[in-house]
Amino acid sequence: MTIKEIENTIIEEFSMFDDWMDKYNHLIEMGRSLPLIDEKHKTDQYLISGCQSRVWVFAELQDGKIIFKADSDAVITKGIANLLIRVLSGQSPEDILQTDLDFIDKIELHEHLSPTRSNGLTSMIKQMKLYAVVFQAKGAKHDKLN
């Protein structure tokens, strides 16, 4: 699926809920279903700065596509990470760099997060795009960023 198609699926999912408490519950469920990263990637090297919670994001390149994995010590943050992973994981560095992630505004996520969680969301996006920049710059010569 393309990034736009995945975003549209997420927008449809969130439109099924009438209020933000239901949307938060959906985020919590998404957090609970986030596949965990390997414990060896839960280090400062992969820790996202600017988040209220501790969030680790790991990326590797497989067949020209970036595969993201993440974990957090907060379930809502895990849900947010899962949203980003659903959209960006399995995409090329070029596609990741070109996307605006419009779904975030369309589901009004920033508006319903605390300022610190909103900053954390922005930090996660910046880090994931930075991975894409590095993989693109390396010309896909390496399979992992270390």
C-alpha positions in Angstrom: 0.0 0.0 0.0 1.1 3.6 -0.6 1.5 6.0 2.2 -1.6 7.9 1.1 -3.7 4.7 1.1 -2.6 3.8 4.6 -3.3 7.3 5.8 -6.8 7.1 4.3 -7.4 3.8 6.1 -6.4 5.4 9.4 -8.6 8.5 8.8 -11.5 6.1 8.2 -10.7 4.2 11.4 -10.7 7.3 13.5 -13.8 8.7 11.8 -15.8 5.7 13.3 -15.4 7.2 16.8 -17.7 9.9 18.0 -15.5 11.4 20.7 -11.9 11.6 21.6 -12.1 9.3 24.6 -13.0 6.5 22.1 -10.1 7.6 19.9 -7.7 7.5 22.9 -8.9 4.0 23.7 -8.2 3.1 20.1 -4.7 4.5 20.4 -4.2 2.5 23.7 -5.2 -0.7 21.9 -2.8 0.2 19.1 -0.1 0.7 21.7 -0.8 -2.7 23.2 -0.5 -4.4 19.7 2.8 -2.7 18.8 5.4 -5.3 18.0 8.2 -4.8 20.4 11.7 -4.0 19.4 14.6 -6.2 20.4 15.9 -5.3 23.9 19.3 -4.5 22.4 17.7 -1.5 20.6 16.3 0.0 23.9 19.5 2.1 24.4 20.2 5.8 24.4 21.3 5.5 20.7 17.7 4.8 19.7 16.0 7.0 22.3 13.9 9.9 21.0 14.7 13.2 22.6 11.9 15.6 23.2 9.4 13.0 24.4 7.7 13.0 27.8 7.9 9.2 27.8 10.8 7.1 26.9 10.5 6.1 23.2 12.9 4.1 21.2 12.8 3.9 17.4 15.0 1.5 15.4 15.2 1.3 11.6 16.8 -1.0 9.1 16.7 -1.1 5.3 15.4 -4.2 3.7 15.2 -4.4 -0.1 15.1 -0.6 -0.4 12.4 -0.2 2.1 12.8 1.1 5.7 11.4 -1.2 8.4 10.7 0.7 11.7 10.3 -0.8 15.1 9.6 1.1 18.3 8.7 0.8 22.0 7.8 3.2 24.8 7.1 3.1 28.5 3.7 4.8 27.9 0.9 3.0 26.2 -0.6 6.1 24.4 2.9 6.9 23.1 3.2 3.3 21.9 -0.1 3.8 20.1 1.2 7.0 18.4 4.4 5.1 17.5 2.3 2.3 16.0 0.4 4.8 13.9 3.6 6.2 12.5 5.0 2.7 11.9 1.8 1.7 10.1 2.2 4.6 7.7 6.0 4.7 7.2 7.4 1.2 7.7 7.8 -0.7 4.5 8.2 2.5 2.4 11.2 3.8 0.5 13.3 6.6 2.0 12.2 8.8 -0.9 8.5 8.2 -0.2 9.0 8.8 3.5 10.8 12.1 2.8 8.1 13.3 0.4 5.1 12.7 2.6 3.5 15.3 4.8 1.7 12.9 7.0 -1.6 14.7 6.4 -3.6 12.1 8.4 -2.3 13.6 11.7 -4.1 16.8 11.0 -7.2 15.1 9.5 -7.7 13.0 12.6 -6.9 16.0 14.8 -4.2 14.2 16.7 -2.0 17.2 17.6 -5.1 19.1 18.9 -6.0 16.3 21.4 -2.5 15.6 22.8 -0.9 17.3 25.7 1.8 19.8 24.6 4.6 17.3 25.7 3.0 14.4 23.8 2.5 16.6 20.8 6.2 17.5 20.9 7.0 13.8 21.3 5.0 13.1 18.1 6.9 15.8 16.2 10.2 14.3 17.5 9.3 10.8 16.4 8.4 12.1 12.9 11.7 14.0 12.7 13.7 11.0 13.8 12.0 8.7 11.3 12.5 11.1 8.5 16.1 11.5 9.6 16.5 7.7 9.2 15.2 8.1 5.7 17.7 10.9 4.9 20.6 8.8 6.2 19.5 5.7 4.3 19.0 7.7 1.1 22.4 9.4 1.5 24.1 6.1 2.1 22.6 4.9 -1.2 21.2 1.9 0.5 24.7 0.4 0.8 24.1 -0.6 4.4 21.3 -2.7 5.8 21.3 -1.1 9.3 22.1 2.1 10.9 24.4 1.7 13.9 
